[in-house]
Amino acid sequence: MEKLAAIRDGDHTAFVEVYDLMHARVFRFFLKRVYFHDTAKDLTQQCFVRLWQYRLSLSTEHALEKQIFIIARGLLINHIKKEATQKKLKANADQRLTTDADTGSDVLLERADELNEAIKALPPVRKRVIILKAFHGCSNKEIAQQLQISVKTVEDHVTKAFRHIRQAIAFFFF
């Protein structure tokens, strides 16, 4: 009980003594349950960090050893919940990847068809501008020179073409 009171008062030396006495037992507690040395080591460290952080809330009615293992049990429960959540998320991601791989090429073909239809529906000059811009990688200045129009007109055509295409294929994204 005197170690408990000393730790509550912020005595670092008493804390180190308790750590030296208890860390091996706490480590074995975690190792029996998580089976990984590094994980058990991390959880043991977290347990003693919490002991120090919450030293002011330690009870004088209960043994220090009991309170340390209560902290350890809480950390273990949090760790197990976190791992279960991560496994569930990974399983969901794997399932989505499998499903996407099965339907991915069909969706891409549908989107490509819709894109082609949207481009075909553009007025002739706007269609030519967007093909030069998007598929041939021409700059606005190069397009303006080729079509003998101003750069501002090219910018206007590009803006309106992209707006039209976005509206035409918007239902795929929502």
C-alpha positions in Angstrom: 0.0 0.0 0.0 2.9 2.3 0.6 4.0 2.0 -3.1 0.5 2.8 -4.2 0.5 6.0 -2.1 3.9 6.9 -3.4 2.9 6.4 -7.0 -0.3 8.5 -6.4 2.0 11.2 -5.0 4.1 11.1 -8.2 7.1 9.3 -6.8 8.9 8.2 -10.0 11.3 5.9 -8.0 8.4 4.0 -6.5 6.9 3.6 -10.0 10.1 2.2 -11.4 10.3 -0.3 -8.5 6.7 -1.4 -9.2 7.6 -1.7 -12.9 10.6 -3.8 -12.2 8.5 -6.1 -10.0 5.5 -6.4 -12.2 6.4 -6.0 -15.8 7.4 -9.6 -16.4 4.1 -10.9 -15.0 2.1 -8.4 -17.0 4.1 -9.3 -20.1 3.3 -13.0 -19.6 -0.4 -12.1 -19.1 -0.5 -10.5 -22.5 1.7 -13.1 -24.2 -0.6 -15.9 -23.2 -3.5 -14.2 -24.8 -2.1 -12.5 -28.0 0.7 -15.0 -28.8 3.0 -12.3 -30.4 6.0 -11.1 -28.5 6.0 -7.6 -29.9 2.3 -7.1 -29.3 2.7 -8.3 -25.7 5.6 -6.0 -25.2 3.7 -3.0 -26.6 0.6 -3.8 -24.5 2.8 -4.2 -21.4 4.3 -0.8 -22.1 0.9 0.8 -22.6 -0.3 -0.7 -19.3 2.4 1.0 -17.3 2.1 4.2 -19.2 -1.6 4.2 -18.3 -0.8 3.4 -14.7 1.4 6.5 -14.5 -1.1 8.7 -16.5 -4.0 7.8 -14.2 -2.1 7.5 -11.0 -4.3 10.1 -9.3 -7.3 8.0 -9.9 -5.8 4.8 -8.3 -7.9 3.5 -5.4 -6.3 3.0 -2.0 -8.9 0.4 -1.2 -7.6 -2.2 -3.7 -4.2 -3.7 -4.1 -1.9 -2.1 -6.7 -1.3 -5.4 -8.4 -5.1 -5.9 -8.9 -5.4 -2.4 -10.4 -2.5 -3.0 -12.7 -4.2 -6.2 -14.0 -7.5 -4.3 -14.4 -5.7 -1.8 -16.6 -4.1 -4.7 -18.5 -7.5 -6.5 -19.0 -9.0 -3.2 -20.4 -6.1 -2.9 -22.8 -6.4 -6.5 -23.9 -10.1 -6.1 -24.6 -9.5 -2.9 -26.6 -6.7 -4.7 -28.6 -9.0 -7.7 -29.3 -11.8 -5.5 -30.5 -9.4 -3.5 -32.7 -8.0 -6.6 -34.3 -11.6 -8.0 -34.9 -12.5 -4.7 -36.6 -9.4 -4.8 -38.7 -10.1 -8.4 -39.8 -13.6 -7.5 -40.7 -12.6 -4.5 -42.7 -9.9 -6.5 -44.5 -12.4 -9.3 -45.3 -14.9 -6.7 -46.7 -12.1 -5.0 -48.7 -11.0 -8.4 -50.1 -14.6 -9.3 -51.0 -15.1 -5.9 -52.7 -11.9 -6.4 -54.7 -13.1 -9.8 -55.8 -16.5 -8.5 -56.8 -15.0 -5.4 -58.5 -12.6 -7.7 -60.5 -15.5 -9.8 -61.6 -17.6 -6.8 -62.8 -14.9 -4.3 -63.4 -14.3 -4.9 -67.1 -18.0 -4.8 -67.8 -18.4 -1.5 -66.0 -15.4 -0.1 -67.8 -16.8 -1.1 -71.1 -20.2 0.5 -70.3 -18.5 3.7 -69.2 -16.4 3.8 -72.3 -19.5 3.4 -74.4 -21.3 6.2 -72.5 -18.2 8.4 -72.9 -18.2 7.8 -76.7 -21.9 8.5 -77.0 -21.5 11.8 -75.0 -18.6 12.9 -77.3 -20.6 11.9 -80.5 -23.4 14.2 -79.3 -21.2 17.2 -79.2 -21.3 19.9 -81.9 -18.5 19.2 -84.6 -16.1 22.0 -83.6 -16.4 21.1 -79.8 -16.0 17.4 -80.6 -12.8 18.2 -82.6 -11.5 20.4 -79.7 -12.1 17.8 -77.0 -10.6 15.0 -79.1 -7.4 17.0 -79.7 -7.3 18.0 -76.0 -8.2 14.7 -74.3 -7.0 12.1 -76.7 -4.1 13.7 -78.5 -2.8 15.8 -75.6 -2.7 19.1 -77.5 -2.4 22.3 -75.6 -5.1 25.0 -76.0 -2.7 27.1 -78.1 -1.9 24.2 -80.5 -5.6 23.5 -80.9 -6.3 27.2 -81.6 -3.6 27.2 -84.3 -4.9 24.0 -85.9 -8.5 25.1 -86.0 -7.7 28.8 -86.6 -9.7 30.0 -83.6 -8.7 32.0 -80.5 -7.3 30.4 -77.4 -10.3 31.7 -75.4 -12.7 30.0 -77.8 -10.8 26.8 -77.3 -11.1 27.2 -73.5 -14.8 27.8 -73.8 -15.3 24.7 -76.0 -13.3 22.6 -73.5 -15.3 23.8 -70.6 -18.6 23.3 -72.3 -17.6 19.9 -73.6 -16.5 18.6 -70.2 -19.7 19.9 -68.7 -21.8 18.1 -71.3 -19.8 14.9 -70.8 -20.1 15.0 -67.0 -23.8 15.5 -67.2 -24.2 12.7 -69.8 -22.3 10.1 -67.6 -23.2 11.5 -64.1 -25.6 8.7 -63.3 -22.7 6.2 -63.2 -21.1 7.9 -60.3 -24.2 8.3 -58.2 
